[in-house]
Amino acid sequence: MKKTTALTLMLSSSVLMAKEPAIQALDDVIVTAPLQDRRSDSPVPVTVLSDDELRMKTGHSIGETLKDELGISSQSFGPGVGTPVIRGQAGPRVRVLNNGIGSNDVSAISPDHATSVEPLLAERIEVLRGPATLLYGSGAIGGVVNVIDNRIPGRQFDKLVGAALEQRFDSTSDETSTAMKVEGGKDNIAYHLDGFYRHRNNLDIGGVGIDTAKVAITDPSLEIIDNPNGFLNNTGAEAISGSAGLSWIGAPGFAGVSINNLNNNYGIAPDGTGDEIVRIAMRQNKYDLKSELFNPLPFAKSLRTRLGYTDYQHTEIANGEAGALFTNKSYEGRVELEHQNIGPLRGVIGFQAQSSDFFAQHYHTDNHEEEAHEEHGANEEPEQHDGPTVENIVPRSDINSYGVFAVESFDTGPLSYQFGSRVEQTDIRPDDGQHFSYTPVSASASALWKLDQRNSLNLALTRSSRAPQVQELLSDGFHHATRSWERGSTSLREETSYNLDVGYRFRSDWIRAEFDLFHNWASDYIYQRRTGEFLDEEGHAEHCDENYCVPVMQSSQQDAIFKGYEAKLIVPMMENHLGLLEMTLFSDYTRGEFLDGSDVPRMPPLRYGLQVDFNRDKLSTYLRFARAESQPYAGDFETSTAGYFLLNVGANYQVKAYKDTKLMVFAKGNNLLDQNIRNATSYLRNFAPEAGRGAEVGMRLSY
């Protein structure tokens, strides 16, 4: 667009906006924050998705749902898995919560494990960084993602029966998904029922599935005989879940319980050799209790408690037979007390405990039986084995963690301060008699300075320490789904990071701007690296000439530095009786580098682009065009990824069907340029590109 045309449009829109007052959006209240402050009062970046915006952005996973938010990407492992990556941090450094308590699956253990938290059922998703993360665990230097689905009602409903039904279809995998909920109540009783079902076939992609040139670098022993073009084999999935919750609600507060069952069966994109096809069959039962009392004691404003038990397991099925089993039986409980104001001081203190029984086993058949048969002669039978051999990937371990935390805040004129601290004790006791004990200590301080009604500055300093996870310490075995030999290290120390976060906000009638700059010094940063070694399924390097071998992934530690920014500029181009037209310019960047000059693997690339939104009455539309640059800083024995363009469009329309019944219909066009996108944060990027060009349509009927 020419400069004169753009100037005319801006001047015209300014005149039109002067005639009609702008509609003021209500400020979000952050439920996950310790004092449930407003979003505008947060001294650190906060992301909130809810209502129609959440419905339009909902993807197949939490990572996919959040991947377009500033500073957030998805660590995909094919379409079946998508865990959130915040500022280059993933796994245990990003804690995924479900209604304020840990999901307690094993998604933080390995990149091929899907999270059990389902975005289809979410009513709200909040992403926090800074002091608030100390309420939910040490070491979440990336942040906390809280998915809220109202499974345990905390408020009374205005009618006996309310319901919502959502139906979606996605052309890239012929996916159909159905989600529904029924909730309501009378007098002091409230209930909630929900469930979903999803089925998809193989995923369509924009080009070939396997980047053979890159695979020759990372996995030189692979002989690729099947490289699909336009689709990915073995990427279909089927999942079903159901939940029920019941609460008593009265003037003193509320108390409720819920139960959830989830079954998910999804495939892993194959390596092209035709030797092994892997699927993962996941099952989880979850039982939760939640309560809140208002003014329970003279010195307490509220007392919030949560208790959950999770029984999780999944089986990795290789060529129709069990290849590995992961189980995690976990209890987690937490108590938060919000005390009465002490002068200007407002705050929360609390206690959290978690106990887990975890193990991972690998099943395999002795590959040397045939060799033994040849050595003994054709007429002489080798020694017989009863079924497959069972070996530990991670030995059965009891993991116990106890933590106390406090977050306090106060205001002095235009300045708001918030301080947090957490002390934790973590003990890991595997069956082999080893004992690991850690005492992570974390602290945070932040300040928000409201210069005037339009300008504000924020500053946050955080010291975050985390104990090594059990698989980082004790893994030693063949892992079918990741196609690697994973090896831990019992010499790992606590990881400690110091993070500086500086931000600026500007808000006026004609423009809004946000800019955040961060710098993180990580001491003894724990990461998984390729060593350049290859082993077969039994851990032998000498048989790699005749057997299928995989790379060794070693848990290691180095000092590292992470730095980057997130920026957004929103300019209203038109606001009058015709509707509201806004343009958003955005960009984010993260650079991870070890102190020896080498690169931290699997970092997201530089992104930038623009989005145009048009809203009028019940119609909302958007067009988003983004550029992701190449990622040359791949890490040792890793491969770079090429840049790409991403063009998405979408629209939704609200229809009042009958009386209190509302109908929303929506449609989205994704990756309209049909780019062959290799995700730099994915372990499987050389075998499984992201989805190609596709359309998604759906409807949501609510009463």
C-alpha positions in Angstrom: 0.0 0.0 0.0 1.4 3.4 -0.9 2.3 5.8 1.9 -0.3 8.4 0.9 -3.1 5.8 0.9 -2.0 4.5 4.3 -1.9 8.0 5.7 -5.3 8.8 4.4 -6.7 5.6 5.9 -5.2 6.3 9.3 -6.5 9.9 9.3 -10.0 8.8 8.2 -10.1 6.1 10.9 -9.0 8.7 13.5 -11.9 10.9 12.5 -14.3 8.0 12.6 -13.0 6.9 16.0 -13.4 10.4 17.3 -17.1 10.3 16.4 -17.8 7.0 18.1 -16.3 6.1 21.5 -14.2 2.9 21.5 -15.6 -0.1 23.2 -13.5 -0.8 26.3 -12.6 -4.5 26.8 -12.8 -5.8 30.3 -9.5 -6.5 31.9 -8.8 -10.2 32.5 -8.4 -11.5 36.0 -5.6 -14.0 36.2 -6.9 -17.1 38.1 -3.5 -18.8 38.2 -1.8 -15.8 39.8 -1.4 -16.0 43.6 -3.6 -13.0 44.3 -5.7 -13.3 41.2 -4.7 -9.8 40.0 -5.8 -8.2 36.8 -3.8 -8.8 33.7 -2.8 -5.1 33.4 -1.4 -5.2 36.9 1.0 -8.1 36.1 4.7 -7.2 36.2 5.6 -10.1 33.9 4.2 -11.3 30.5 0.9 -13.1 30.8 -1.0 -14.9 28.1 -4.7 -15.6 28.4 -7.0 -17.5 25.9 -10.7 -17.8 26.6 -14.1 -17.7 25.0 -14.2 -17.3 21.2 -10.5 -16.6 20.9 -9.8 -19.9 22.5 -12.3 -21.8 20.3 -10.6 -20.4 17.2 -7.1 -21.2 18.4 -7.8 -24.7 19.8 -5.5 -27.2 18.2 -4.8 -30.9 18.6 -2.7 -30.4 21.6 -1.8 -27.7 24.2 1.4 -26.8 22.3 -0.4 -26.4 19.0 -3.1 -24.3 20.7 -0.5 -21.9 22.1 2.1 -21.9 19.3 1.1 -18.6 17.8 1.4 -16.7 21.1 4.4 -14.5 21.6 7.4 -16.4 23.0 5.6 -19.8 22.7 6.0 -22.6 20.3 5.2 -26.3 20.2 7.6 -29.2 20.5 5.8 -31.5 18.1 6.6 -35.2 17.6 4.3 -35.8 14.7 0.7 -34.7 15.0 0.1 -36.9 18.1 2.2 -34.9 20.4 2.6 -31.1 21.0 3.9 -29.8 24.3 4.5 -26.1 24.9 7.9 -24.5 24.5 8.3 -21.1 26.3 11.3 -19.0 25.4 13.1 -22.1 24.2 12.4 -24.1 27.4 10.3 -27.3 27.4 9.8 -30.5 29.4 10.2 -30.1 33.1 10.9 -26.3 32.7 7.3 -25.7 31.6 4.8 -27.0 34.1 1.4 -27.9 32.6 -1.4 -27.7 35.1 -5.0 -28.8 34.9 -7.2 -26.6 37.1 -4.2 -25.5 39.2 -2.7 -29.0 39.9 -0.1 -30.9 37.9 -1.2 -33.1 35.0 1.2 -35.7 36.4 1.5 -37.6 33.1 4.9 -38.3 31.7 4.9 -35.6 28.9 7.9 -33.9 30.6 9.9 -37.2 30.6 10.3 -37.6 26.9 9.3 -35.6 23.7 7.2 -38.5 22.3 4.8 -38.5 25.2 1.6 -36.6 24.7 0.2 -34.5 27.6 -3.1 -35.8 29.1 -4.5 -32.2 29.3 -7.0 -31.7 26.5 -7.5 -28.2 24.9 -10.9 -29.2 23.4 -12.4 -29.2 26.9 -10.7 -26.0 28.1 -12.7 -22.9 29.0 -9.6 -20.9 29.6 -5.8 -21.2 29.3 -3.4 -19.0 31.2 0.4 -18.9 30.7 2.4 -17.2 33.5 6.1 -16.5 34.2 7.9 -14.9 37.1 6.9 -15.0 40.8 3.6 -16.8 40.3 5.4 -19.9 39.0 6.9 -20.5 42.5 3.4 -21.5 43.7 3.5 -24.6 41.4 7.0 -25.9 41.5 10.7 -25.2 41.3 12.5 -24.9 38.1 9.7 -23.7 35.8 12.0 -21.2 34.2 9.9 -21.3 31.1 6.6 -20.8 32.8 3.4 -22.4 33.9 0.5 -23.3 31.6 -2.8 -23.7 33.4 -5.7 -25.3 31.5 -9.0 -24.6 33.3 -12.0 -26.7 32.4 -14.3 -26.1 35.4 -14.4 -29.9 36.1 -15.0 -29.1 39.8 -17.5 -26.2 39.8 -16.4 -23.4 42.1 -19.6 -21.3 41.7 -23.3 -21.9 41.4 -24.9 -22.0 38.0 -28.0 -19.9 37.1 -29.9 -22.9 35.8 -30.4 -26.6 36.5 -29.1 -27.8 33.1 -26.7 -26.1 30.7 -25.0 -27.7 27.9 -22.5 -27.2 25.0 -21.7 -29.3 22.0 -18.7 -28.7 19.7 -18.0 -30.5 16.4 -14.9 -30.1 14.3 -13.5 -31.4 11.0 -9.9 -30.9 9.8 -9.1 -31.8 6.2 -5.4 -32.3 6.7 -6.0 -35.7 8.4 -9.8 -36.2 7.9 -10.0 -35.6 11.6 -13.4 -35.5 13.3 -13.6 -34.4 16.9 -16.6 -34.0 19.2 -16.7 -32.4 22.6 -19.6 -31.9 24.9 -20.3 -30.7 28.4 -23.4 -30.6 30.6 -23.4 -28.6 33.8 -25.8 -26.9 36.2 -27.0 -27.0 39.7 -29.7 -26.2 42.2 -29.5 -24.8 45.8 -26.1 -25.8 47.1 -25.3 -28.5 44.6 -23.4 -28.0 41.3 -22.3 -30.7 38.8 -20.2 -30.9 35.7 -20.0 -33.6 33.0 -17.8 -33.5 29.9 -16.2 -35.7 27.3 -14.6 -35.8 23.9 -13.9 -38.2 21.0 -11.3 -37.7 18.3 -10.4 -39.8 15.3 -7.9 -38.9 12.5 -6.1 -40.6 9.6 -2.6 -40.0 8.3 -1.5 -36.4 8.1 -1.2 -34.4 4.9 2.1 -32.5 4.5 3.5 -30.0 2.0 6.2 -32.2 0.3 8.2 -35.2 1.2 8.1 -36.6 4.7 11.8 -37.5 5.3 14.7 -35.0 4.7 17.1 -37.7 3.5 20.1 -35.3 3.3 19.7 -34.3 7.0 19.0 -37.9 8.1 22.2 -38.9 6.5 24.0 -36.6 9.0 22.1 -37.6 12.2 21.3 -41.3 11.4 23.9 -42.4 8.7 23.1 -46.1 9.2 19.4 -45.7 8.1 18.6 -47.1 4.7 15.4 -45.3 3.7 13.3 -47.2 1.3 9.9 -45.5 1.8 9.8 -41.7 1.8 6.1 -40.6 1.5 5.2 -37.5 -0.5 2.3 -35.4 0.6 1.4 -37.4 3.7 2.9 -39.1 6.7 2.3 -42.8 7.3 1.2 -44.1 10.7 0.1 -40.8 12.1 -3.6 -41.6 12.7 -5.0 -41.5 16.2 -8.0 -42.1 18.3 -8.8 -40.7 21.7 -11.8 -40.7 24.1 -12.2 -39.1 27.5 -15.0 -38.6 30.0 -15.2 -36.6 33.3 -17.7 -36.0 36.1 -17.5 -33.5 38.9 -19.8 -32.5 41.8 -19.5 -29.6 44.3 -21.3 -28.3 47.4 -21.3 -24.5 47.2 -22.4 -22.1 50.0 -21.6 -18.9 51.7 -18.5 -20.3 53.5 -17.0 -21.5 50.2 -17.2 -24.7 48.2 -15.8 -28.3 48.1 -16.0 -30.7 45.3 -14.6 -33.9 43.7 -14.1 -35.1 40.1 -13.1 -38.2 38.2 -11.6 -38.4 34.7 -10.7 -41.2 32.3 -8.6 -40.8 29.2 -7.6 -43.2 26.5 -5.4 -42.1 23.6 -3.8 -44.2 20.9 -1.6 -42.4 18.4 1.1 -43.3 15.9 4.7 -42.1 15.5 5.9 -41.2 12.0 8.2 -44.0 10.8 11.9 -43.7 9.8 11.4 -44.9 6.2 13.3 -48.2 6.7 10.2 -50.2 6.8 11.6 -52.1 9.8 9.5 -50.8 12.7 6.1 -49.2 13.1 5.4 -47.7 16.6 2.2 -46.7 18.2 1.5 -45.4 21.7 -1.5 -46.6 23.7 -2.1 -44.3 26.7 -4.5 -44.7 29.6 -5.0 -42.4 32.5 -7.4 -42.3 35.5 -7.5 -39.1 37.5 -9.3 -38.3 40.8 -9.3 -34.7 42.2 -10.6 -32.9 45.2 -10.8 -29.1 45.4 -12.1 -26.7 48.1 -12.0 -23.1 49.0 -13.1 -21.4 52.3 -13.7 -17.7 52.6 -12.5 -16.0 55.8 -11.9 -19.3 57.6 -9.7 -17.6 60.2 -9.4 -14.1 61.6 -6.1 -13.7 59.8 -7.1 -15.4 56.5 -9.0 -14.2 53.5 -9.3 -17.6 52.0 -8.0 -21.1 52.2 -7.6 -23.1 49.0 -6.8 -26.8 48.9 -6.2 -29.3 46.1 -5.6 -33.0 46.2 -5.2 -35.3 43.2 -4.3 -38.9 42.4 -3.2 -39.9 38.9 -2.8 -43.4 37.6 -1.1 -43.2 34.3 0.5 -45.7 31.9 1.3 -46.1 28.3 2.6 -48.9 26.2 4.8 -48.3 23.1 3.7 -50.9 20.6 6.4 -51.8 18.0 5.2 -53.9 15.0 2.2 -55.0 17.0 4.1 -56.1 20.1 4.8 -54.3 23.3 8.1 -52.5 23.1 8.1 -50.4 26.2 5.9 -49.6 29.2 5.9 -46.3 31.2 3.8 -46.0 34.4 3.4 -43.2 36.8 1.1 -43.3 39.9 1.2 -40.0 41.6 -0.3 -38.1 44.5 -0.2 -34.3 44.6 -1.6 -32.0 47.2 -1.4 -28.3 47.9 -2.7 -25.8 50.4 -2.7 -22.0 49.8 -3.7 -19.5 52.5 -4.3 -15.9 51.4 -3.7 -13.8 54.6 -5.5 -10.6 55.5 -3.6 -7.5 54.5 -0.8 -6.5 56.8 -0.7 -2.8 56.1 -0.1 -2.6 52.4 1.2 -6.2 52.2 -1.0 -8.7 50.4 0.1 -12.3 50.0 -0.2 -16.1 49.9 1.7 -18.8 51.8 1.4 -22.5 51.1 2.6 -26.0 51.2 2.8 -28.6 48.4 3.6 -32.3 48.4 4.0 -34.8 45.6 4.7 -38.5 45.7 5.2 -40.7 42.6 5.8 -44.3 41.8 7.5 -44.3 38.4 9.2 -46.9 36.1 9.9 -47.6 32.5 10.6 -51.0 31.0 11.8 -52.2 27.6 10.8 -55.5 26.1 12.9 -57.1 23.3 13.6 -60.5 21.8 17.3 -61.6 21.8 18.6 -60.7 18.3 21.4 -63.3 18.7 19.2 -66.4 18.8 19.5 -66.7 15.0 23.2 -66.2 15.2 23.5 -68.9 17.9 21.4 -71.2 15.7 23.8 -70.8 12.8 26.8 -71.4 15.2 25.3 -74.6 16.6 24.4 -75.9 13.2 21.1 -76.3 11.4 20.1 -79.5 13.3 21.0 -78.2 16.7 18.5 -76.0 18.5 19.8 -72.9 20.4 18.8 -72.2 24.0 15.1 -71.3 24.2 13.8 -68.2 25.9 10.4 -67.8 27.5 9.0 -64.6 25.9 10.8 -61.3 25.4 13.5 -60.1 27.7 12.5 -57.3 30.1 15.0 -54.6 30.9 14.6 -51.3 32.7 14.8 -48.0 30.8 14.3 -46.3 34.2 14.2 -48.5 37.3 11.2 -48.4 39.5 11.6 -45.3 41.7 9.8 -43.6 44.5 9.9 -39.8 44.1 8.9 -37.6 46.9 8.9 -33.8 46.9 7.8 -31.3 49.6 7.8 -27.5 49.2 6.8 -24.4 51.1 6.2 -21.1 49.2 5.2 -17.6 49.7 4.3 -14.7 47.4 3.8 -11.2 48.7 2.9 -7.9 47.0 2.4 -4.3 47.9 1.8 -0.9 46.2 3.5 2.4 46.8 1.9 5.1 44.6 2.5 4.2 40.9 4.8 1.3 41.8 3.7 -2.3 42.5 6.1 -4.9 43.9 5.8 -8.6 44.1 8.2 -11.0 45.9 8.2 -14.8 45.9 10.2 -17.6 47.4 10.1 -21.4 47.5 12.1 -24.1 49.3 11.7 -27.7 48.2 13.0 -31.1 49.2 13.2 -33.7 46.6 14.2 -37.4 47.2 14.5 -40.1 44.5 14.8 -43.7 45.7 15.2 -46.3 42.9 14.8 -50.0 43.7 18.6 -50.6 43.2 19.3 -48.8 46.5 20.7 -45.5 45.3 19.4 -42.4 46.9 19.4 -38.9 45.4 18.5 -35.9 47.5 18.2 -32.2 46.5 17.0 -29.0 48.1 16.2 -26.5 45.4 15.7 -22.9 46.6 14.0 -20.4 44.3 13.2 -16.7 44.7 11.7 -13.9 42.6 11.2 -10.1 42.7 9.3 -8.0 40.3 8.1 -4.4 40.0 5.5 -2.6 37.8 5.8 1.1 37.4 2.7 2.9 35.9 4.3 6.0 34.5 0.8 7.4 33.6 -2.5 6.1 32.2 -0.7 5.1 28.9 2.8 4.0 29.8 4.2 1.4 32.2 7.5 -0.4 32.8 8.0 -3.8 34.4 11.1 -5.5 35.8 11.4 -9.0 37.1 14.4 -10.9 38.6 14.2 -14.6 39.3 16.4 -17.2 40.7 15.1 -20.7 39.9 16.6 -24.0 41.0 15.4 -27.5 40.0 16.4 -31.0 40.9 17.3 -33.4 38.0 14.4 -35.6 37.0 14.5 -39.4 37.4 15.0 -40.1 33.7 17.8 -37.5 33.5 19.6 -39.4 36.3 18.8 -43.1 35.6 17.7 -43.7 32.0 19.8 -46.4 30.3 17.9 -48.2 27.6 16.5 -48.5 24.1 13.5 -46.3 23.5 11.4 -47.4 20.5 9.3 -44.2 20.0 12.3 -41.8 20.0 14.4 -44.2 18.1 17.3 -43.6 20.5 19.3 -45.1 23.3 18.7 -42.8 26.2 21.3 -42.5 28.9 21.2 -40.6 32.1 23.9 -39.5 34.5 23.9 -40.0 38.2 26.4 -37.2 38.6 23.9 -34.5 37.6 23.7 -31.5 40.0 20.9 -29.1 40.7 20.2 -26.7 37.8 20.1 -23.0 38.7 19.1 -20.1 36.5 19.0 -16.3 37.0 16.5 -14.5 34.8 16.1 -10.8 34.1 12.9 -9.7 32.4 12.3 -6.0 31.3 9.1 -4.9 29.7 7.3 -1.8 28.4 3.6 -1.3 27.7 1.9 1.6 25.9 -1.8 1.9 25.5 -3.8 4.7 23.9 -6.9 5.1 21.7 -5.0 4.8 18.5 -2.2 2.3 19.2 -1.1 -0.4 21.7 2.4 -1.7 22.1 4.1 -4.4 24.2 7.8 -5.2 24.3 9.6 -7.7 26.6 13.3 -8.3 26.8 14.8 -11.3 28.7 18.2 -12.6 29.6 18.7 -15.9 31.4 22.0 -17.2 32.9 21.6 -21.0 33.5 24.2 -22.7 35.7 24.6 -26.5 35.2 21.8 -26.5 32.6 20.6 -30.1 32.0 19.9 -31.1 28.4 19.8 -34.1 26.2 22.5 -34.3 23.5 23.6 -36.6 20.7 27.0 -38.1 21.5 27.8 -39.4 18.0 27.6 -43.0 19.2 25.2 -45.7 17.9 23.9 -48.8 19.7 21.6 -51.7 18.7 18.6 -52.7 20.7 20.7 -54.6 23.2 23.2 -51.9 23.7 26.0 -53.3 21.5 28.0 -51.0 19.2 29.8 -53.9 17.5 26.7 -55.3 15.8 25.6 -52.1 14.1 26.8 -53.4 10.7 24.1 -56.1 10.7 21.5 -54.8 13.2 19.3 -51.7 13.4 21.1 -49.1 15.5 20.1 -45.9 17.1 21.9 -42.7 18.3 22.8 -42.4 21.9 21.1 -39.4 23.7 23.0 -38.5 26.8 21.8 -36.3 29.7 24.6 -33.7 30.3 25.2 -30.3 32.0 26.7 -27.1 30.9 26.4 -23.4 31.8 24.2 -21.6 29.2 22.8 -18.2 28.4 19.4 -17.6 26.9 18.3 -14.2 25.6 15.6 -12.8 23.4 12.6 -10.6 23.1 8.9 -10.5 22.3 7.2 -7.5 20.7 3.7 -6.6 19.6 2.2 -3.4 18.0 -1.5 -3.1 17.5 -2.9 -0.3 15.3 -6.6 0.2 14.7 -7.1 1.0 11.0 -10.8 1.7 11.2 -13.4 1.8 14.0 -17.0 2.9 13.1 -20.4 1.6 12.3 -18.9 -0.7 9.7 -16.8 -2.5 12.3 -13.3 -2.6 13.8 -10.3 -3.3 11.7 -7.0 -3.8 13.5 -3.5 -4.6 12.3 -1.0 -6.3 14.6 2.8 -6.5 14.0 4.6 -9.1 16.0 8.0 -10.7 16.5 9.8 -13.0 19.0 13.3 -14.4 19.2 15.2 -16.7 21.5 18.9 -17.5 21.4 20.4 -20.3 23.5 24.2 -20.7 23.7 26.5 -22.6 26.0 29.4 -20.7 27.5 31.9 -22.7 25.4 30.4 -21.2 22.3 28.3 -24.2 21.2 24.6 -24.1 20.6 21.8 -25.3 22.9 19.8 -27.8 20.7 16.2 -27.4 19.6 15.8 -23.7 19.9 12.9 -21.9 18.1 13.9 -19.5 15.2 13.3 -15.8 14.8 9.6 -15.2 13.9 7.9 -12.0 12.7 4.8 -11.1 10.8 1.5 -9.3 10.8 -2.2 -10.1 11.5 -5.2 -8.2 10.4 -8.4 -8.7 12.4 -11.9 -7.4 11.4 -14.8 -7.6 13.9 -18.4 -6.5 13.3 -21.3 -7.4 15.5 -21.3 -11.2 15.6 -18.7 -11.7 12.9 -14.9 -12.0 13.6 -12.3 -12.7 11.0 -8.5 -12.7 10.8 -5.6 -13.1 8.3 -2.2 -14.0 9.7 1.0 -14.0 7.8 4.2 -15.0 9.6 7.8 -15.6 8.6 10.1 -18.0 10.6 13.7 -17.7 9.7 16.1 -20.6 9.3 17.7 -22.1 12.5 21.4 -22.6 11.8 22.3 -22.9 15.5 21.2 -26.5 15.8 23.7 -28.0 18.3 26.3 -30.8 18.1 25.3 -33.7 15.8 22.0 -31.9 15.0 20.8 -30.4 11.8 19.6 -27.0 10.8 16.1 -26.1 9.7 15.0 -23.9 6.8 12.9 -20.9 7.1 9.3 -20.8 6.0 6.2 -18.6 5.4 2.9 -19.4 7.1 -0.4 -18.0 5.9 -3.5 -18.7 8.0 -7.1 -17.2 7.8 -10.1 -17.7 9.9 -13.7 -16.5 10.6 -16.4 -17.2 13.1 -20.0 -16.0 13.3 -22.3 -16.0 16.3 -25.9 -17.1 15.7 -28.7 -16.9 18.3 -30.5 -20.1 17.5 -33.5 -20.1 19.9 -34.1 -18.3 23.2 -31.0 -18.9 25.3 -29.4 -21.3 22.7 -26.4 -19.8 20.9 -24.6 -21.2 17.9 -21.1 -20.3 16.7 -19.9 -21.5 13.4 -16.2 -21.1 12.4 -13.8 -22.0 9.6 -10.0 -21.8 9.3 -7.5 -22.2 6.5 -4.1 -23.3 7.7 -0.7 -23.2 5.9 -2.4 -22.0 2.8 1.0 -21.8 1.0 1.4 -25.5 1.6 4.9 -25.1 3.0 7.0 -28.1 4.0 7.7 -26.9 7.6 10.4 -28.4 9.7 9.9 -27.5 13.4 13.3 -26.5 14.9 12.1 -27.5 18.4 11.1 -31.0 17.3 13.2 -34.2 17.9 11.4 -35.7 14.8 11.8 -32.7 12.5 13.7 -34.7 9.8 11.0 -37.4 9.7 7.8 -35.5 10.4 7.1 -32.0 9.0 4.2 -30.0 10.2 0.7 -30.2 8.6 0.3 -29.0 5.0 -2.5 -26.9 3.5 -5.8 -27.6 5.1 -9.2 -26.4 6.1 -10.9 -26.7 9.5 -14.6 -26.1 10.0 -16.7 -26.5 13.1 -19.6 -25.4 15.2 -20.4 -24.9 18.9 -23.9 -25.0 20.2 -24.4 -23.8 23.8 -27.4 -23.5 26.0 
